Amino acid sequence: MKYHILTFGCQMNVYDTNRLERFLASSGYEPAEGEEDSDLLVLNTCAIRDSAESRVYGTLGRLAHYKKENPKRQIAVMGCMAQKEGERIAKKAKVVDVVAGTHAIPLIPGMLSDAASGKGPQVNVSKSAEHLFDEPENVASLTEVNRYPVFSSIMQGCSKVCSFCVVPYTRGIEVCRPPEQVFQECTNLVERGYREVTLIGQNVDSYRYEEIDFADLLVRLSRIEGLERIRFTTSHPQDITPKLIDTVAELPNVCESFHFPLQAGSDRVLQAMKRGYTVEEYFTKLEYMDQVFGNRDEKPFAYGASTDIMVGFANETEEEFEQTLECVRRARWDSAFMFKYSKREKTAAYPWKDEVPEEVK
């Protein structure tokens, strides 16, 4: 049996795709060269914006002819959109055999087997953490494709519950992975030849497992022999602490690079977003990085800083947008991911009137 996976969205989805590959391999599947010669087609989906969901349904429509050519070929949908939409996907796209939410990755091989045995479309969108960090027993014997970059997930979900964001509803509240599991995964990756690992999570800075916080975790991982570079993403400004900044500065194999989204340059908009900080509080942390790593005006590559910016949220005015532009000039970020606000079901902001025209956004 051969599989082919189409991955949409963020680094967490890339990690989840790699994780599913390990479970499929342990169940006897092999990677196909492409869609045409696969027995199983998997869509790993994103739900952060409406356009991402539309793209998935469009892709399912495109893949439907494979099912007509071979009715035994299976199609599975996993990831955030699967978690959010659940049975609606199977009802809307009749070609789908399996819909697996963000917490059900280890169960997908069994769900595929049930669907193939005539039990109909299988749907699991439970948020139970029982299998959240499971790995197949023979994972150490699997041969991984030498991908770059390679990720290690240190947590799942987010507890910030920003008013615009669907992530807490698709990935659940924060659950942190035991540090020994992260350490072992990174060690295994180094043994397979990787020299750089990127730690990922919706908000890595809020990592805490018992008494171990994110800075403590970095110290532990930095001791892995052969691990030359450690990166991490994404950070929430509220949880970036002097301890974390100092720790990054002290550890030679942890990259001095922070992706911490401002989102907006207006305190009113930030409050409406429920971000938990003001513009000046954000810049206080950026200025502390200047003190620790060096001012980037004088030393351009002293450290890396990038951000996310959203426009058009909470009826953002032209004046408030100009405040965001002023923050761009002031912060001197190396890069920025920019988005226009898109309403998402279940979020606190979903019922609010969105009066900023699309052409203005």
LUMLUM-735239 format. One line per field, with one value per residue (C-alpha): x, y, z; residue in three letters. Coordinates in nm, 3 decimals, m for minus. Layout:
# LUMLUM-735239
X	c(X, ...)
Y	c(Y, ...)
Z	c(Z, ...)
aa	c(ALA, ...)
This chain:
# LUMLUM-735239
X	c(0.000, 0.132, 0.038, 0.072, 0.017, m0.069, 0.020, m0.136, m0.056, 0.206, 0.515, 0.298, 0.120, 0.454, 0.548, 0.211, 0.259, 0.598, 0.440, 0.161, 0.423, 0.581, 0.247, 0.171, 0.515, 0.466, 0.140, 0.306, 0.251, 0.519, 0.545, 0.422, 0.601, 0.288, m0.090, m0.137, 0.026, m0.104, m0.354, m0.411, m0.438, m0.420, m0.493, m0.338, m0.544, m0.537, m0.829, m0.663, m0.845, m1.151, m0.938, m0.747, m1.070, m1.192, m0.863, m0.911, m1.260, m1.124, m0.848, m1.096, m1.295, m0.981, m0.891, m1.239, m1.150, m0.889, m1.169, m1.374, m1.079, m1.028, m1.307, m1.070, m0.836, m0.886, m0.894, m0.836, m0.862, m0.668, m0.554, m0.719, m0.997, m1.082, m1.103, m1.324, m1.557, m1.571, m1.860, m1.948, m1.646, m1.761, m2.113, m2.000, m1.725, m1.855, m1.514, m1.369, m1.317, m1.154, m1.176, m0.919, m0.879, m0.559, m0.554, m0.625, m0.310, m0.209, m0.559, m0.560, m0.429, m0.705, m0.967, m0.853, m0.887, m1.240, m1.343, m1.199, m1.394, m1.724, m1.801, m1.846, m1.664, m1.472, m1.469, m1.273, m1.248, m1.212, m0.983, m0.876, m0.504, m0.471, m0.281, m0.153, 0.218, 0.210, 0.470, 0.474, 0.678, 0.919, 0.974, 1.349, 1.385, 1.209, 1.412, 1.320, 1.359, 1.637, 1.424, 1.535, 1.429, 1.331, 1.085, 1.024, 0.688, 0.715, 0.347, 0.002, m0.274, m0.297, m0.456, m0.434, m0.770, m0.718, m1.054, m0.974, m0.799, m0.945, m0.641, m0.770, m1.081, m0.894, m0.590, m0.733, m0.583, m0.211, m0.073, 0.304, 0.506, 0.722, 1.078, 1.229, 1.023, 1.148, 1.506, 1.479, 1.328, 1.601, 1.867, 1.721, 1.724, 2.090, 2.172, 2.007, 2.235, 2.046, 2.246, 1.967, 1.624, 1.342, 1.122, 0.762, 0.436, 0.155, 0.329, 0.661, 0.742, 0.452, 0.595, 0.589, 0.601, 0.590, 0.880, 1.050, 0.985, 1.093, 1.429, 1.504, 1.410, 1.651, 1.932, 1.865, 1.848, 2.163, 2.358, 2.279, 2.611, 2.606, 2.306, 2.469, 2.169, 1.836, 1.565, 1.213, 0.881, 0.629, 0.663, 0.389, 0.512, 0.338, 0.555, 0.895, 1.083, 1.426, 1.515, 1.442, 1.632, 1.930, 1.925, 1.926, 2.222, 2.414, 2.367, 2.599, 2.391, 2.056, 1.992, 1.929, 1.611, 1.262, 0.936, 0.698, 0.389, 0.285, m0.037, m0.135, 0.012, m0.298, m0.359, m0.735, m0.705, m0.467, m0.716, m0.997, m0.774, m0.722, m0.348, m0.257, 0.003, 0.030, 0.248, 0.496, 0.515, 0.602, 0.877, 1.016, 1.099, 1.244, 1.462, 1.583, 1.693, 1.888, 2.061, 2.146, 2.235, 2.332, 2.144, 2.055, 2.102, 2.469, 2.499, 2.243, 2.274, 2.293, 1.976, 1.677, 1.332, 1.022, 0.651, 0.293, 0.066, m0.310, m0.502, m0.869, m0.955, m1.219, m1.307, m0.950, m0.937, m0.693, m0.526, m0.481, m0.337, m0.087, 0.011, 0.094, 0.307, 0.493, 0.564, 0.708, 0.948, 1.036, 1.084, 1.305, 1.188, 1.381, 1.058, 0.684, 0.394, 0.097, m0.268, m0.607, m0.861, m1.090, m1.382, m1.360, m1.648, m1.641, m1.404, m1.511, m1.489, m1.705, m2.034, m1.878, m1.957, m1.668, m1.708, m1.366, m1.416, m1.210, m1.049, m0.929, m0.782)
Y	c(0.000, 0.340, 0.684, 1.046, 1.341, 1.699, 1.936, 2.280, 2.539, 2.589, 2.409, 2.217, 2.057, 1.964, 1.796, 1.618, 1.494, 1.346, 1.188, 1.030, 0.894, 0.706, 0.552, 0.460, 0.304, 0.099, m0.028, m0.137, 0.168, 0.309, 0.660, 0.691, 0.892, 1.103, 1.114, 0.886, 0.574, 0.608, 0.382, 0.646, 1.023, 1.236, 1.608, 1.765, 2.080, 2.432, 2.634, 2.965, 3.148, 3.084, 3.071, 2.773, 2.574, 2.665, 2.540, 2.202, 2.152, 2.250, 1.992, 1.722, 1.799, 1.763, 1.431, 1.282, 1.130, 0.907, 0.753, 0.695, 0.526, 0.299, 0.287, 0.104, 0.404, 0.589, 0.961, 1.097, 1.450, 1.538, 1.853, 2.170, 2.190, 1.826, 1.906, 2.210, 2.067, 1.700, 1.509, 1.804, 1.719, 1.359, 1.477, 1.750, 1.549, 1.195, 1.072, 1.108, 0.786, 0.925, 1.257, 1.270, 1.567, 1.705, 1.460, 1.144, 1.097, 0.763, 0.628, 0.697, 0.353, 0.182, 0.423, 0.349, m0.023, 0.023, 0.231, m0.028, m0.307, m0.144, 0.045, 0.372, 0.704, 0.719, 1.046, 1.118, 1.476, 1.398, 1.632, 1.360, 1.389, 1.012, 0.962, 1.318, 1.237, 0.866, 0.725, 0.383, 0.128, 0.064, 0.430, 0.405, 0.156, 0.372, 0.545, 0.912, 1.123, 1.375, 1.688, 2.037, 2.194, 1.925, 1.995, 1.871, 1.956, 2.052, 2.125, 2.111, 2.373, 2.725, 2.872, 3.241, 3.233, 3.551, 3.678, 3.628, 3.291, 2.947, 2.751, 2.686, 2.532, 2.317, 2.213, 2.252, 2.414, 2.388, 2.045, 2.034, 1.734, 1.571, 1.705, 1.357, 1.284, 1.603, 1.523, 1.169, 1.285, 1.545, 1.288, 1.044, 1.313, 1.390, 1.020, 1.016, 1.294, 1.615, 1.900, 2.156, 2.115, 2.367, 2.341, 2.422, 2.496, 2.747, 2.937, 2.778, 3.042, 2.928, 2.575, 2.443, 2.081, 2.055, 2.282, 2.300, 2.611, 2.681, 2.831, 2.522, 2.298, 2.486, 2.431, 2.056, 2.025, 2.232, 1.952, 1.699, 1.613, 1.689, 1.922, 2.232, 2.462, 2.492, 2.721, 2.776, 2.924, 3.074, 3.305, 3.508, 3.852, 3.811, 3.509, 3.631, 3.688, 3.830, 3.477, 3.336, 3.612, 3.572, 3.193, 3.221, 3.461, 3.220, 2.902, 2.891, 2.642, 2.821, 3.066, 3.426, 3.451, 3.535, 3.523, 3.709, 3.858, 4.212, 4.173, 4.542, 4.879, 5.011, 4.943, 4.947, 4.681, 4.473, 4.489, 4.380, 4.093, 3.993, 3.982, 4.069, 4.341, 4.699, 4.834, 4.978, 4.651, 4.477, 4.727, 4.703, 4.338, 4.426, 4.691, 4.438, 4.215, 4.513, 4.543, 4.173, 4.089, 4.430, 4.713, 4.614, 4.972, 4.939, 4.562, 4.455, 4.080, 4.089, 3.880, 3.790, 3.938, 3.872, 3.925, 3.876, 4.168, 4.153, 4.436, 4.523, 4.370, 4.521, 4.792, 4.919, 5.284, 5.446, 5.618, 5.285, 5.131, 5.418, 5.335, 4.983, 5.125, 5.337, 5.020, 4.861, 5.153, 5.149, 4.772, 4.708, 4.346, 4.122, 3.989, 4.005, 3.779, 3.999, 3.897, 4.055, 3.965, 3.674, 3.579, 3.232, 3.041, 2.980, 3.271, 3.555, 3.801, 3.597, 3.776, 4.123, 4.339, 4.355, 4.694, 4.729, 4.668, 4.392, 4.636, 4.847, 4.542)
Z	c(0.000, m0.100, 0.034, m0.072, 0.165, 0.069, 0.352, 0.397, 0.663, 0.931, 1.062, 1.308, 1.013, 0.856, 1.184, 1.199, 0.843, 0.937, 1.243, 1.037, 0.797, 1.087, 1.185, 0.825, 0.783, 1.099, 0.945, 0.622, 0.401, 0.173, 0.024, m0.335, m0.599, m0.651, m0.641, m0.942, m0.797, m0.440, m0.267, 0.000, m0.045, 0.270, 0.302, 0.613, 0.646, 0.788, 0.926, 1.013, 0.732, 0.518, 0.204, 0.346, 0.386, 0.038, m0.103, 0.067, m0.078, m0.418, m0.382, m0.279, m0.593, m0.801, m0.636, m0.683, m1.021, m0.854, m0.650, m0.965, m1.133, m0.831, m0.569, m0.330, m0.321, 0.008, 0.083, 0.434, 0.571, 0.886, 1.068, 1.191, 0.933, 1.001, 1.373, 1.309, 1.044, 1.145, 0.987, 0.764, 0.549, 0.495, 0.414, 0.176, 0.004, m0.048, m0.163, 0.189, 0.387, 0.703, 0.889, 1.171, 1.404, 1.549, 1.840, 1.637, 1.426, 1.586, 1.517, 1.142, 1.028, 1.226, 1.092, 0.737, 0.804, 0.941, 0.640, 0.401, 0.574, 0.483, 0.803, 0.616, 0.661, 0.989, 1.186, 1.505, 1.630, 2.000, 2.192, 2.432, 2.507, 2.551, 2.223, 2.178, 2.193, 2.103, 1.866, 1.695, 1.889, 1.602, 1.518, 1.585, 1.300, 1.043, 0.775, 0.746, 0.437, 0.501, 0.520, 0.616, 0.839, 1.085, 1.366, 1.717, 1.873, 2.238, 2.296, 2.145, 2.152, 2.291, 2.602, 2.507, 2.325, 2.122, 2.003, 1.633, 1.648, 1.585, 1.709, 2.065, 1.908, 1.655, 1.859, 2.209, 2.516, 2.585, 2.664, 2.709, 2.602, 2.871, 2.843, 2.830, 2.515, 2.348, 2.452, 2.314, 1.985, 1.934, 2.024, 1.770, 1.502, 1.571, 1.548, 1.204, 1.087, 1.163, 1.312, 1.347, 1.507, 1.524, 1.834, 1.748, 1.924, 1.907, 2.187, 2.280, 2.544, 2.761, 2.780, 3.135, 3.241, 3.619, 3.727, 3.387, 3.177, 2.819, 2.916, 3.127, 2.834, 2.607, 2.857, 2.862, 2.484, 2.435, 2.604, 2.329, 2.168, 1.797, 1.808, 1.663, 1.625, 1.805, 1.672, 1.801, 1.689, 1.759, 2.060, 2.228, 2.342, 2.677, 2.762, 2.641, 2.967, 3.056, 3.174, 2.829, 2.648, 2.882, 2.837, 2.458, 2.484, 2.708, 2.503, 2.199, 2.002, 2.046, 1.762, 1.863, 1.659, 1.778, 1.586, 1.815, 1.650, 1.733, 1.526, 1.546, 1.641, 1.817, 2.185, 2.123, 1.855, 2.070, 2.355, 2.122, 2.010, 2.377, 2.319, 2.677, 2.612, 2.492, 2.213, 2.463, 2.657, 2.331, 2.253, 2.607, 2.532, 2.193, 2.358, 2.615, 2.326, 2.191, 2.528, 2.549, 2.188, 2.052, 1.886, 1.532, 1.409, 1.500, 1.454, 1.191, 1.251, 1.630, 1.651, 1.438, 1.494, 1.287, 1.336, 1.219, 1.135, 1.083, 0.917, 0.927, 1.265, 1.497, 1.245, 1.245, 1.143, 0.902, 1.198, 1.377, 1.062, 1.046, 1.404, 1.285, 1.003, 1.258, 1.457, 1.142, 1.105, 1.473, 1.517, 1.213, 1.189, 0.955, 0.809, 0.864, 0.773, 0.690, 0.676, 0.636, 0.903, 0.818, 1.043, 1.196, 1.350, 1.727, 1.795, 2.024, 1.734, 1.497, 1.584, 1.557, 1.258, 1.013, 0.849, 0.687, 0.312, 0.151, m0.091, 0.205, 0.379)
aa	c(MET, LYS, TYR, HIS, ILE, LEU, THR, PHE, GLY, CYS, GLN, MET, ASN, VAL, TYR, ASP, THR, ASN, ARG, LEU, GLU, ARG, PHE, LEU, ALA, SER, SER, GLY, TYR, GLU, PRO, ALA, GLU, GLY, GLU, GLU, ASP, SER, ASP, LEU, LEU, VAL, LEU, ASN, THR, CYS, ALA, ILE, ARG, ASP, SER, ALA, GLU, SER, ARG, VAL, TYR, GLY, THR, LEU, GLY, ARG, LEU, ALA, HIS, TYR, LYS, LYS, GLU, ASN, PRO, LYS, ARG, GLN, ILE, ALA, VAL, MET, GLY, CYS, MET, ALA, GLN, LYS, GLU, GLY, GLU, ARG, ILE, ALA, LYS, LYS, ALA, LYS, VAL, VAL, ASP, VAL, VAL, ALA, GLY, THR, HIS, ALA, ILE, PRO, LEU, ILE, PRO, GLY, MET, LEU, SER, ASP, ALA, ALA, SER, GLY, LYS, GLY, PRO, GLN, VAL, ASN, VAL, SER, LYS, SER, ALA, GLU, HIS, LEU, PHE, ASP, GLU, PRO, GLU, ASN, VAL, ALA, SER, LEU, THR, GLU, VAL, ASN, ARG, TYR, PRO, VAL, PHE, SER, SER, ILE, MET, GLN, GLY, CYS, SER, LYS, VAL, CYS, SER, PHE, CYS, VAL, VAL, PRO, TYR, THR, ARG, GLY, ILE, GLU, VAL, CYS, ARG, PRO, PRO, GLU, GLN, VAL, PHE, GLN, GLU, CYS, THR, ASN, LEU, VAL, GLU, ARG, GLY, TYR, ARG, GLU, VAL, THR, LEU, ILE, GLY, GLN, ASN, VAL, ASP, SER, TYR, ARG, TYR, GLU, GLU, ILE, ASP, PHE, ALA, ASP, LEU, LEU, VAL, ARG, LEU, SER, ARG, ILE, GLU, GLY, LEU, GLU, ARG, ILE, ARG, PHE, THR, THR, SER, HIS, PRO, GLN, ASP, ILE, THR, PRO, LYS, LEU, ILE, ASP, THR, VAL, ALA, GLU, LEU, PRO, ASN, VAL, CYS, GLU, SER, PHE, HIS, PHE, PRO, LEU, GLN, ALA, GLY, SER, ASP, ARG, VAL, LEU, GLN, ALA, MET, LYS, ARG, GLY, TYR, THR, VAL, GLU, GLU, TYR, PHE, THR, LYS, LEU, GLU, TYR, MET, ASP, GLN, VAL, PHE, GLY, ASN, ARG, ASP, GLU, LYS, PRO, PHE, ALA, TYR, GLY, ALA, SER, THR, ASP, ILE, MET, VAL, GLY, PHE, ALA, ASN, GLU, THR, GLU, GLU, GLU, PHE, GLU, GLN, THR, LEU, GLU, CYS, VAL, ARG, ARG, ALA, ARG, TRP, ASP, SER, ALA, PHE, MET, PHE, LYS, TYR, SER, LYS, ARG, GLU, LYS, THR, ALA, ALA, TYR, PRO, TRP, LYS, ASP, GLU, VAL, PRO, GLU, GLU, VAL, LYS)
